[in-house]
Amino acid sequence: MIEDPLLPAASVLLGDEAGELLAAAVDFAGGRLESTRPLQVQYYPGQSLAVLYDAVVEWPGRGRVGESLVAMTGDRRVPDGALLLEAEGLQVGLWRLPHDPALPGLAVARGDGSDGQRRLLGDDVEGPVDALTLSYRPARRAVVRLGCPTHRVYVKVVRPKKAAGVRDIHARLSAHLPSPRVRSADETLGLVVLEELPGESLVAAIARGAKLPGPDDLLELVDAIASAPTAAVPLVSARDDAVRLAGLLRRVLPDDAAVLDDVLARIGPEPEGLPATTIHGDLYDAQLLVDEGRITGVLDLDRAGPGQRSDDLARMLGHLDALAIFRPDVAAVATAYRDQLWAGFAATTDARDLAQRTAAVLVALATGPFAALQVGWESTTRAYLSGAAGWLDRAS
């Protein structure tokens, strides 16, 4: 699936030989691998590749157990503490979740009702504790929801050196936005515990046909974010992000390179000298909580920083397009809502620039179907690129 001269082990990790590699690691740990299949890919062309596998392992004294295994290759990103094996001349690091060597806090957050989990939930824990991993990026980050009969919290798991920054950005922005407050943080383990906010995700509201926030509500939120102080490190723009991720698309869909190049040429480079303001950096439907059309929460503020206001607006529009592609059952509602937001957003900003940025967002999102190894990911990826071209037609 991937031929990368700088990562020769990539073809092994996504091919039939992956089973042999994983079996060797499981055997080293005292088990026997019965079955495995890849679930998720994290790929940086020429730099690193990580694959998350669903596996069944026979353990002495425990019987057949479902496991999540990770294999990572690359000169700069394999974390210390992984079990190292050789494949095609490159080292491959392997581990079993939740024991990610770069995320020591993950084992605590996923600790099956352990004392560590109960401490993360706080002093008012009653009854059994349940844990649900909402997202996981090998060696980079995870989000775990912890709950008991009385309340729930959300635990961000990051590399320990990142924890203070995540804590601080949430503490600063919660004074300006309806965002989760920090309940506790552990810089040694890389854990930041956030309170739960009221409301349902905007995605869920769209899916059930509920009342949705209007363009003015979203613009008010973007302006509130702009008023908040953040670090001075500028964010990667939507245009530059599209160029960066296009390298992955060229690797996995080489026959579509000409189409991709045409889309990128029409998007154009990021203009120089634009004044920056604080933006969310990843604002879309899954990051917003709503209640009867009112925004009750904005999530995942880790990336907030200086950037272009239009990038936040473009990400909202682009993700609604992606939702319509990924969820045909809600496509009509998502598309109508996108058009409503576009009309309101375009009245407050440069419409041509906004359309180009939205096209760039869809190019970046086009990497998602491959990363999730969706059935038929090639056709879904092409649908994203077609959507990007449609936005560029609006811009012309």
HUWO-V897020 format. One record per residue. N is the residue number from 1. RES is the residue in three letters. PHI is phi as a letter, one per 40 degrees, with the letter a starting at -180 (NA if undefined). NEAR is the number of other C-alpha atoms within 12 Angstrom. Layout:
BEGIN
n=N res=RES phi=PHI near=NEAR
n=N res=RES phi=PHI near=NEAR
END
This chain:
BEGIN
n=1 res=MET phi=NA near=26
n=2 res=ILE phi=b near=29
n=3 res=GLU phi=b near=24
n=4 res=ASP phi=b near=26
n=5 res=PRO phi=d near=18
n=6 res=LEU phi=c near=21
n=7 res=LEU phi=b near=31
n=8 res=PRO phi=c near=29
n=9 res=ALA phi=c near=37
n=10 res=ALA phi=c near=40
n=11 res=SER phi=c near=25
n=12 res=VAL phi=c near=33
n=13 res=LEU phi=c near=46
n=14 res=LEU phi=b near=37
n=15 res=GLY phi=b near=21
n=16 res=ASP phi=c near=18
n=17 res=GLU phi=c near=19
n=18 res=ALA phi=d near=35
n=19 res=GLY phi=d near=30
n=20 res=GLU phi=c near=23
n=21 res=LEU phi=c near=34
n=22 res=LEU phi=c near=48
n=23 res=ALA phi=c near=28
n=24 res=ALA phi=c near=24
n=25 res=ALA phi=c near=29
n=26 res=VAL phi=c near=33
n=27 res=ASP phi=c near=19
n=28 res=PHE phi=c near=18
n=29 res=ALA phi=c near=19
n=30 res=GLY phi=g near=16
n=31 res=GLY phi=b near=24
n=32 res=ARG phi=b near=28
n=33 res=LEU phi=c near=34
n=34 res=GLU phi=c near=24
n=35 res=SER phi=a near=25
n=36 res=THR phi=a near=32
n=37 res=ARG phi=a near=28
n=38 res=PRO phi=c near=31
n=39 res=LEU phi=b near=27
n=40 res=GLN phi=a near=31
n=41 res=VAL phi=b near=36
n=42 res=GLN phi=b near=37
n=43 res=TYR phi=b near=40
n=44 res=TYR phi=b near=32
n=45 res=PRO phi=d near=29
n=46 res=GLY phi=g near=23
n=47 res=GLN phi=b near=24
n=48 res=SER phi=a near=35
n=49 res=LEU phi=a near=43
n=50 res=ALA phi=b near=40
n=51 res=VAL phi=b near=43
n=52 res=LEU phi=c near=37
n=53 res=TYR phi=b near=35
n=54 res=ASP phi=c near=25
n=55 res=ALA phi=b near=29
n=56 res=VAL phi=b near=25
n=57 res=VAL phi=b near=31
n=58 res=GLU phi=c near=22
n=59 res=TRP phi=b near=20
n=60 res=PRO phi=d near=15
n=61 res=GLY phi=g near=10
n=62 res=ARG phi=b near=12
n=63 res=GLY phi=g near=14
n=64 res=ARG phi=c near=17
n=65 res=VAL phi=b near=20
n=66 res=GLY phi=c near=22
n=67 res=GLU phi=b near=28
n=68 res=SER phi=b near=31
n=69 res=LEU phi=b near=40
n=70 res=VAL phi=b near=47
n=71 res=ALA phi=b near=50
n=72 res=MET phi=b near=51
n=73 res=THR phi=b near=45
n=74 res=GLY phi=i near=34
n=75 res=ASP phi=c near=23
n=76 res=ARG phi=b near=19
n=77 res=ARG phi=b near=27
n=78 res=VAL phi=c near=31
n=79 res=PRO phi=c near=31
n=80 res=ASP phi=d near=20
n=81 res=GLY phi=h near=19
n=82 res=ALA phi=c near=28
n=83 res=LEU phi=c near=29
n=84 res=LEU phi=c near=25
n=85 res=LEU phi=b near=27
n=86 res=GLU phi=b near=25
n=87 res=ALA phi=a near=27
n=88 res=GLU phi=f near=22
n=89 res=GLY phi=g near=17
n=90 res=LEU phi=b near=26
n=91 res=GLN phi=c near=30
n=92 res=VAL phi=b near=40
n=93 res=GLY phi=c near=39
n=94 res=LEU phi=b near=43
n=95 res=TRP phi=a near=37
n=96 res=ARG phi=b near=33
n=97 res=LEU phi=c near=34
n=98 res=PRO phi=c near=31
n=99 res=HIS phi=c near=27
n=100 res=ASP phi=c near=40
n=101 res=PRO phi=c near=32
n=102 res=ALA phi=c near=35
n=103 res=LEU phi=b near=39
n=104 res=PRO phi=c near=34
n=105 res=GLY phi=c near=39
n=106 res=LEU phi=c near=44
n=107 res=ALA phi=c near=30
n=108 res=VAL phi=c near=33
n=109 res=ALA phi=c near=46
n=110 res=ARG phi=b near=38
n=111 res=GLY phi=c near=26
n=112 res=ASP phi=f near=21
n=113 res=GLY phi=g near=25
n=114 res=SER phi=c near=19
n=115 res=ASP phi=c near=19
n=116 res=GLY phi=c near=23
n=117 res=GLN phi=c near=35
n=118 res=ARG phi=c near=30
n=119 res=ARG phi=c near=27
n=120 res=LEU phi=c near=43
n=121 res=LEU phi=c near=41
n=122 res=GLY phi=h near=27
n=123 res=ASP phi=c near=16
n=124 res=ASP phi=b near=17
n=125 res=VAL phi=c near=23
n=126 res=GLU phi=b near=18
n=127 res=GLY phi=g near=14
n=128 res=PRO phi=c near=20
n=129 res=VAL phi=b near=31
n=130 res=ASP phi=b near=28
n=131 res=ALA phi=b near=29
n=132 res=LEU phi=b near=25
n=133 res=THR phi=c near=26
n=134 res=LEU phi=c near=19
n=135 res=SER phi=a near=21
n=136 res=TYR phi=a near=32
n=137 res=ARG phi=b near=33
n=138 res=PRO phi=d near=44
n=139 res=ALA phi=g near=42
n=140 res=ARG phi=b near=29
n=141 res=ARG phi=a near=34
n=142 res=ALA phi=a near=34
n=143 res=VAL phi=b near=32
n=144 res=VAL phi=b near=35
n=145 res=ARG phi=c near=31
n=146 res=LEU phi=b near=39
n=147 res=GLY phi=a near=33
n=148 res=CYS phi=b near=24
n=149 res=PRO phi=d near=15
n=150 res=THR phi=c near=18
n=151 res=HIS phi=a near=26
n=152 res=ARG phi=b near=31
n=153 res=VAL phi=b near=38
n=154 res=TYR phi=b near=39
n=155 res=VAL phi=b near=48
n=156 res=LYS phi=c near=51
n=157 res=VAL phi=b near=48
n=158 res=VAL phi=b near=40
n=159 res=ARG phi=c near=31
n=160 res=PRO phi=d near=28
n=161 res=LYS phi=c near=22
n=162 res=LYS phi=c near=27
n=163 res=ALA phi=c near=32
n=164 res=ALA phi=c near=27
n=165 res=GLY phi=c near=28
n=166 res=VAL phi=c near=38
n=167 res=ARG phi=c near=35
n=168 res=ASP phi=c near=26
n=169 res=ILE phi=c near=34
n=170 res=HIS phi=c near=40
n=171 res=ALA phi=c near=30
n=172 res=ARG phi=c near=27
n=173 res=LEU phi=c near=36
n=174 res=SER phi=c near=29
n=175 res=ALA phi=c near=19
n=176 res=HIS phi=b near=26
n=177 res=LEU phi=b near=31
n=178 res=PRO phi=c near=31
n=179 res=SER phi=b near=34
n=180 res=PRO phi=c near=38
n=181 res=ARG phi=c near=33
n=182 res=VAL phi=c near=34
n=183 res=ARG phi=c near=25
n=184 res=SER phi=a near=29
n=185 res=ALA phi=a near=34
n=186 res=ASP phi=b near=32
n=187 res=GLU phi=c near=25
n=188 res=THR phi=c near=20
n=189 res=LEU phi=c near=30
n=190 res=GLY phi=g near=36
n=191 res=LEU phi=b near=42
n=192 res=VAL phi=b near=46
n=193 res=VAL phi=b near=40
n=194 res=LEU phi=b near=35
n=195 res=GLU phi=c near=31
n=196 res=GLU phi=c near=28
n=197 res=LEU phi=b near=28
n=198 res=PRO phi=c near=23
n=199 res=GLY phi=h near=24
n=200 res=GLU phi=b near=30
n=201 res=SER phi=c near=30
n=202 res=LEU phi=d near=39
n=203 res=VAL phi=d near=33
n=204 res=ALA phi=c near=26
n=205 res=ALA phi=c near=28
n=206 res=ILE phi=c near=35
n=207 res=ALA phi=c near=27
n=208 res=ARG phi=c near=17
n=209 res=GLY phi=g near=20
n=210 res=ALA phi=c near=22
n=211 res=LYS phi=c near=21
n=212 res=LEU phi=b near=35
n=213 res=PRO phi=c near=31
n=214 res=GLY phi=c near=26
n=215 res=PRO phi=d near=28
n=216 res=ASP phi=c near=24
n=217 res=ASP phi=c near=22
n=218 res=LEU phi=c near=40
n=219 res=LEU phi=c near=30
n=220 res=GLU phi=c near=23
n=221 res=LEU phi=c near=32
n=222 res=VAL phi=c near=37
n=223 res=ASP phi=c near=24
n=224 res=ALA phi=c near=25
n=225 res=ILE phi=c near=37
n=226 res=ALA phi=c near=29
n=227 res=SER phi=c near=25
n=228 res=ALA phi=c near=27
n=229 res=PRO phi=c near=26
n=230 res=THR phi=a near=33
n=231 res=ALA phi=c near=22
n=232 res=ALA phi=c near=15
n=233 res=VAL phi=c near=16
n=234 res=PRO phi=c near=21
n=235 res=LEU phi=c near=28
n=236 res=VAL phi=c near=27
n=237 res=SER phi=c near=37
n=238 res=ALA phi=d near=43
n=239 res=ARG phi=c near=39
n=240 res=ASP phi=c near=27
n=241 res=ASP phi=c near=32
n=242 res=ALA phi=c near=36
n=243 res=VAL phi=c near=33
n=244 res=ARG phi=c near=23
n=245 res=LEU phi=c near=31
n=246 res=ALA phi=c near=39
n=247 res=GLY phi=c near=29
n=248 res=LEU phi=c near=39
n=249 res=LEU phi=c near=39
n=250 res=ARG phi=c near=28
n=251 res=ARG phi=c near=26
n=252 res=VAL phi=c near=33
n=253 res=LEU phi=b near=28
n=254 res=PRO phi=c near=20
n=255 res=ASP phi=c near=14
n=256 res=ASP phi=b near=24
n=257 res=ALA phi=c near=20
n=258 res=ALA phi=c near=16
n=259 res=VAL phi=c near=25
n=260 res=LEU phi=c near=37
n=261 res=ASP phi=c near=25
n=262 res=ASP phi=c near=21
n=263 res=VAL phi=c near=37
n=264 res=LEU phi=c near=36
n=265 res=ALA phi=c near=22
n=266 res=ARG phi=c near=28
n=267 res=ILE phi=c near=38
n=268 res=GLY phi=g near=25
n=269 res=PRO phi=c near=20
n=270 res=GLU phi=c near=27
n=271 res=PRO phi=c near=17
n=272 res=GLU phi=c near=10
n=273 res=GLY phi=g near=8
n=274 res=LEU phi=c near=14
n=275 res=PRO phi=c near=14
n=276 res=ALA phi=b near=24
n=277 res=THR phi=b near=30
n=278 res=THR phi=c near=35
n=279 res=ILE phi=b near=41
n=280 res=HIS phi=c near=47
n=281 res=GLY phi=g near=38
n=282 res=ASP phi=a near=39
n=283 res=LEU phi=c near=38
n=284 res=TYR phi=a near=35
n=285 res=ASP phi=d near=40
n=286 res=ALA phi=c near=27
n=287 res=GLN phi=c near=32
n=288 res=LEU phi=b near=39
n=289 res=LEU phi=b near=34
n=290 res=VAL phi=b near=32
n=291 res=ASP phi=a near=22
n=292 res=GLU phi=f near=22
n=293 res=GLY phi=g near=25
n=294 res=ARG phi=b near=28
n=295 res=ILE phi=c near=35
n=296 res=THR phi=b near=28
n=297 res=GLY phi=a near=34
n=298 res=VAL phi=b near=41
n=299 res=LEU phi=b near=41
n=300 res=ASP phi=f near=36
n=301 res=LEU phi=c near=38
n=302 res=ASP phi=d near=35
n=303 res=ARG phi=c near=31
n=304 res=ALA phi=d near=40
n=305 res=GLY phi=i near=35
n=306 res=PRO phi=c near=29
n=307 res=GLY phi=a near=35
n=308 res=GLN phi=c near=39
n=309 res=ARG phi=d near=42
n=310 res=SER phi=c near=46
n=311 res=ASP phi=c near=45
n=312 res=ASP phi=c near=42
n=313 res=LEU phi=c near=49
n=314 res=ALA phi=c near=48
n=315 res=ARG phi=c near=46
n=316 res=MET phi=d near=46
n=317 res=LEU phi=c near=46
n=318 res=GLY phi=c near=47
n=319 res=HIS phi=c near=42
n=320 res=LEU phi=c near=42
n=321 res=ASP phi=c near=44
n=322 res=ALA phi=c near=42
n=323 res=LEU phi=c near=39
n=324 res=ALA phi=c near=29
n=325 res=ILE phi=c near=31
n=326 res=PHE phi=c near=27
n=327 res=ARG phi=b near=21
n=328 res=PRO phi=d near=17
n=329 res=ASP phi=c near=16
n=330 res=VAL phi=b near=25
n=331 res=ALA phi=d near=23
n=332 res=ALA phi=c near=20
n=333 res=VAL phi=c near=28
n=334 res=ALA phi=c near=36
n=335 res=THR phi=c near=28
n=336 res=ALA phi=c near=22
n=337 res=TYR phi=c near=35
n=338 res=ARG phi=d near=36
n=339 res=ASP phi=c near=22
n=340 res=GLN phi=c near=23
n=341 res=LEU phi=c near=31
n=342 res=TRP phi=d near=36
n=343 res=ALA phi=c near=22
n=344 res=GLY phi=c near=25
n=345 res=PHE phi=c near=35
n=346 res=ALA phi=c near=28
n=347 res=ALA phi=c near=16
n=348 res=THR phi=b near=22
n=349 res=THR phi=a near=21
n=350 res=ASP phi=c near=22
n=351 res=ALA phi=c near=24
n=352 res=ARG phi=c near=26
n=353 res=ASP phi=c near=33
n=354 res=LEU phi=c near=40
n=355 res=ALA phi=c near=40
n=356 res=GLN phi=c near=45
n=357 res=ARG phi=c near=47
n=358 res=THR phi=c near=51
n=359 res=ALA phi=c near=50
n=360 res=ALA phi=c near=49
n=361 res=VAL phi=c near=52
n=362 res=LEU phi=c near=49
n=363 res=VAL phi=c near=51
n=364 res=ALA phi=c near=41
n=365 res=LEU phi=c near=43
n=366 res=ALA phi=c near=44
n=367 res=THR phi=c near=41
n=368 res=GLY phi=c near=33
n=369 res=PRO phi=d near=33
n=370 res=PHE phi=c near=33
n=371 res=ALA phi=d near=33
n=372 res=ALA phi=c near=28
n=373 res=LEU phi=f near=26
n=374 res=GLN phi=c near=20
n=375 res=VAL phi=c near=15
n=376 res=GLY phi=g near=14
n=377 res=TRP phi=d near=24
n=378 res=GLU phi=c near=26
n=379 res=SER phi=c near=20
n=380 res=THR phi=c near=33
n=381 res=THR phi=c near=38
n=382 res=ARG phi=c near=33
n=383 res=ALA phi=c near=29
n=384 res=TYR phi=c near=39
n=385 res=LEU phi=c near=41
n=386 res=SER phi=c near=27
n=387 res=GLY phi=c near=37
n=388 res=ALA phi=c near=43
n=389 res=ALA phi=c near=33
n=390 res=GLY phi=c near=25
n=391 res=TRP phi=c near=35
n=392 res=LEU phi=c near=31
n=393 res=ASP phi=c near=18
n=394 res=ARG phi=c near=22
n=395 res=ALA phi=c near=22
n=396 res=SER phi=c near=15
END
